[in-house]
Amino acid sequence: MLPMRGRPSDATESAKVARVIYSRQAFADLDRLADFPIEEAPRAAIAAIDVIRDGIEMLERHPFVGRSCEEGLRELLISYGKSGYVALYSYEKREDLVLVLAIRPCQKMYVAFAGA
């Protein structure tokens, strides 16, 4: 059966999605982030990992959403509660590949100006 006119086929739709690969360091970071609060607040730990995963999943369709930083790398700010996380990644355009290099907690997402 041919796809309906004006509607993308499944093959076209899937071609628009970048592959996301986590480095060993990024996996270790996720393990460490999950272990830290899990003893005191297991639901909060699971929720935090879900938020991180959802944020990184967004890179499949929007690999340039993160801000540029050093040497071709990008940072994705992932808000969670009063703070959040920063995912460091690179996007390899030729391969349509997002490589998540590290995930770190961010103590303050918004820093007030001195004297304000």
N, C-alpha and C positions, 0 to 999 in steps of 0.2 A: 504494500500500500504506500502510495506517495504521500509526503507530508502536505498538509493543507497550505494553500497559498497565504503568504503573509505571516506565517507562523514558523519559527525556526524548528528544524528537526532536532532530535536528541543528539545526533552527532555534531551538529553545529553548536548546540548549547554546551556540550561537554568540552569542545575545543577552546572555549573561552575561559576555562578554569586552569589556573597554574597549579602545578604540583607543589606541595609543601612538604619539606623534609626537615626533621629535627636533628641537630647534631647531638653527639653524645653529651656534650656539655649542657645543651638545652634540656635533655632528658634528666640529667643529674640535677639541674636547677629545679625542674618540676618536682622531682622526688623530695628534694630538700624543702621546697616550699610547702608541699603537702604534709611532710612529717612535722614541721614546726608547730602548727596550731592543732594538729589532729587529736592530740591527747586532751587538750583543754576544750576544744570546740570542733568536734568532727564534722558537723554540718557546715560550719563556716569554711573549713578546709576544703570540703568537696565543692562548695559553691565558688570558692576562689579559683580552683582548678577549672571548673566549668566556664567561668568568666574568661580566664586566660585562653582556654581552648577556643571559645567562641570568637574572641578577638583575633586570634591567629588564623582561624578558619576564614575570616573576612579577607585575608591576604590572597586567598585562592582567586577571588574575583577582582580585588583591588590591591595589587601588589605595591602600588606607589602611594598608598594612604599614609604610610609612616613618614616622619620627617627625615630629611637627609642629615647625615652626620659624617663622620670621618671616612675617607677612602672608599666611597661607593657604598657604604653601609647605610642602613636606615633604622630608625627606632619607631616602634609602635607603642604609643602610650595606651595602657589598658586601665581604665578607671575601675576602682572597686572600693566602695566605702569612702572614707576620708583620704585614702591614699590610692595605691594601685600598683601596677607593674609596668616594666619596660621590657619589651622584646626586641633584641638586637637581631637584625636579619639582613640578608642580601637578596637581591632579585637578579637572577640571570636571565636576561630577556631572550637570548637565543634559544635557551632550553625551556623557557617559560617555567622557571623553577624558583621557588622561594626557599631559601635555606635559613632556618631559625638557628642562630648561633648561641644565644644566651637569653635567659629570662631572669630579671632581677626585681626585687621589691623596690618600690619607690616610696619613700617615707612621706613626702609631700608632693602632691601633683601640682599644686599652685603655690608659688612662693610669693609672699607679699613684698612689695618694694620697701626698702629701708626708709624709715621715717614716715611711712604712710599710715 
